[in-house]
Amino acid sequence: MDAHVWLGLGGALLGLPLGHALNVAAQQLVARRPDAAELLPGDRLVRRTAVRPPWVELGTAALLAVVAVRVGPSPLLPAWLWLAGWAVLLTVVDLQHKLLPNRALLPATAGSAVLLTGAAVVTGDWPALLRAVLSAVALGVVLYLMALVTPNGLGLGDVKLGPLLGLHLGWLGVAAVFLGVFLGFVVQAVLALLLLAARRVTTDTQLPFGPALLAGTLVAGLLTLG
């Protein structure tokens, strides 16, 4: 079989147990907070997973399979699989609690920096690594300024998410950074319109923005890499 097929199968097989671990981690990340009783009322505090299986597990398997196939046998594959895994955890937490905790963002960003540095060592593409670092800083600054202008649209968690996304998109080029952010806003706008049409939210409802930014980054990255 083609190498991409094997990678896709491997990603799916890895994604099932990893998805369960991420589901447990998403629950524990909130359950260990000082305000856990408020965020997880009643029996939700003692649940083992944030979402009842198998949805997170199946979603993670599908996502890792797609990432593995699109990126292919490349030195960038570990970094993008790493991002995909953290994207699942951050999305679950943000959708449930409108939180992007530092305890997740810091190791996710640090790990991405290490893995992309490893890719630069293997490929010798140090300009791409420099561009990734500069993009991480720039995207963080841009999101911070946007949060100051529209505090109801972006939170500090979204701002801190910027460097993680900027690292991955910046490696691929400035155009990928713009595309990823643009797609993030498109995803958020479409989701808001659908929820408004279904009368699940009102115009005053503050929706979590992290999942849309993560989705935009993954789509832009996989389109560019593929």
BELGIUR-V101190 format. One line per field, one symbol per residue. burial: b if it has 16 or more other C-alpha atoms within 10 Angstrom, else e. A space follows every 50 residues. Layout:
# BELGIUR-V101190
burial = ???
This chain:
# BELGIUR-V101190
burial = eeebeebbbbbbbebbebbbebbbbbbbbbbeeeeeeeebeeeebeeebb beeeebbbbbbbbbbbbbbbbbeebbbbbbbbbbbbbbbbbbbbeeebbb beebbeebbebbbebbbbbbeeeeebebbbbbbbbbbbbbbebbeebeee eeebbbbbbbbbbbbbbbbbbbbeebbbbbbebbbebbeeebeeeeeeee eeeeeebbbbbbbbbbbbbbbbebee
